[in-house]
Every structure is written in structure tokens, then in C-alpha cells.
Amino acid sequence: MISERIKMLREQYNYSQAELANALGIARTSVLAWENQTSVPAMKHLIAIAKLFHISTDYLLEVENHRALSLEGLTDEEISIICSLLSYFDKKKVNRE
């Protein structure tokens, strides 16, 4: 559910409900309502959440289950660091299997 995805992403990025609300320019009670499934975000907020957490709206809406990370706006050095981290975790995963 979208409510679970929003909460999971917020917690992974170490945002409080108030901090997420502030980043989106909305009231904290809106985030609370989304997470409690009493309302859903407007399209503009879905887009803003996707941009903030570097994910696709398809992932947020559970159209697809794989999580894509946007590298837009990152330098070549930052992209290289991320690729190195992904490679590191892939190797650890293979060793565990």
C-alpha cells in the first residue's frame, strides 16, 4: 500500500513526519493521514515524494516492485561511489548464498 511505502521511505531517510511535511510544504497531519490510510497524497505530492526520495512514482504507487534510484543531478564521482557500493553489496549477497 502507498501508506506503507511512504512510511518506509520516510523512516529509511530518517525523516520525522514533521520533517517530511516541511520538505513538501504541507501540514504534518497530512503525512499522518497518508500513513494511517485516511487519505492519499495529491498527484503533485506523489511527484514531490518521488523526487525527494529518488524513486519512481511507479514504485511509490506499487505499479512495480523494484526500486530504481535516480542518479540525476549527481556528479560522475558521486555516481562512481554509488556504483562501488552496489558492487560491494552484490558481492556480499553472493557470498551469503
N, C-alpha and C positions, 0 to 999 in steps of 0.2 A: 504494500500500500504506500501511497505517496507520503502519508503521515510518518510512516516508519523510515522511509528514505530520508526525509527532511531531518528527522531527529538523529538518525545515524550519521549523516553528513555533518550536521551541526556539532555533534559530540566528537567526531573524528578530527574536526578542525578546531576543537577546543573553544567553541563559541557558546556563550550562555544564550538563553532565549532573548535577553535584552540586547546583547551584542549583535546577534543576527538581525533583530528588528531594526536596530540603529543602522546597520550596514545597508538594509533595504529601504530605510526611510519610512518605517511603519511602526505601529504600536506593538509592544511585547505581547499583548493579548492576542494579536493576530497570529503570531507564531505559536502561542499556546493553543489556540483554536485549531490550527493546522495539525499540530502534533496530537491533539485529542480527538481528531476526526470530526469536529463540529463544523468545520468549514474547509474549503480548499483555496489555495492561492489563485489569484487572478493570473491571467496569462503573462502580464508584464512582470509579476513577481516570480513566476516559474522561470522565465528567461533570466531574471536577475540572479536567482538562486543558482541556476546552471552556470552562469558566468562566474559567480563568486567562488563556487566550488570546483570550477574547471571540469565540468561534466556536460554531457548532452542532455537536452530536455527529454529525449527518448529514455535515457537511463532513469531520470527522475520520475517519469510517468510510468515506468516499468514496461515500456514497449519493447525494450531489450534489456537483457540482464548483465551484459558485460559492461564494464565501466571503462570509458575512454577518457584519457587525460589530455586536455588541450595544452599544446605547447606554445600556443600563440602568445607573442609578446615576450618570450624568453630569449635570452642570448644563446649563441652557439655553445658557450661554456656551460650555461645552466642546463641546456638540453643534454650535453655530454654527461654531466653529473647524474642526471635522472636516468639516462641510459645505463650508466655504470651501476647504479643502484638496482635497476631492474634485472640486469645481468647477474648481479650478486645474489639476489633473491631467487632467481630461476635456478642457479647452481645449487643453492641450499635446498631448494624444493626437490631437485633431482636426487641429491644425496640422502634425503629423508625417505624417499620412495625406495 
